[in-house]
Amino acid sequence: MISGTRIERTSVRQLNMPLTTPYKVSLLTLREFDPFVVELQDADGRSGFGEALIIPGYTTETVEGSWQLCCSLAERLAGTRIEEARAIARSEVAAGVGAASAVLAALDMLDGNELLCPTSNLKVPLLAPLHSEEPDALADEIELALARGFRTLKVKVGFEWKRDLAYVERIQRLVSGRASLRLDANQGFDANDGVAFASRLAAEGIELFEQPCLLDDWAANATVAAQSTVPVMLDESIYDVSDIDRAATIEGVGFVKLKLKKIGSVDMLVDALARIRSNGLIPVLGDGVSLEVGCWAEACVAAQSIDNAGEMNGFLKTRERLFQNPLCFKEGGIAIPAGYAPVIDREVLERCTLRESHFSARSVTA
């Protein structure tokens, strides 16, 4: 680690990265990712990057509030040393974990966190989201996913429970035991519809049912979990270890999902994943709306901290990649060779920038 290093330059950008296929969830349809990307650079030209995509409704944070916090942190960190910068960023986690986590992840990369510097080859299996609704297209999509090596498929529900139930049953027949299914409502149900759906599920082949109801409606989520035929996983409801502890008290909750952008630093993420296990629950990790920066960092953590399919597949959804040496997808998962160090493609970074702010130690001191 190089924790005594002084941060000379900082920048915050908001990017626009179009998707290859629209990504439909219960609250909206995404056609591009527009995350904030933070860069911290030292006097020797070494850079660390972090990112966070803020989607209103999936977090209590706002886009503009997070942008302002990212910029404020970038300005405050210019001219500081890494350990001081880390303390400043951690102090803002409660105020805006998305912005703070982007800064903390950039610090982890700049500081050479050992988890981000693998000395052996890593392989992290991923899940594949299903998009198609028309029967023939759905059958083709499933076969293609299986041929690419995926053994866990994500099914978006939370729209209309009867339609969703029929959709899941069709997928179960088409998959025929060749992959496990994760169902994700993305907060789309109220308690009544959530129970109607979850209590009628045929459990065969279904690993879990994710976030039935609104993130702050713990009572509704608990009501659904108690009646579900499969374990419930909480995602949007989870922001810190107290939420993990709370989830462990709910009958029917068997899984908790984390994302780096909702916890903070790499080390904080590792500790939170361990906290899930210590509560008798199963951790799941991964942000399906991250670019390569976030997916790479989460995959490095996942290789040592989880034993199921990761959800850090956002980098497979964009038309372009952010790394000059792209993150490798192979046989249904992320493959990271020993010694791999990502290099940002500056041309893509510049071309896809919507807005940006830059700070230097000299200008801040002046």
Disulfide bonds with the S-S distance in Angstrom:
none
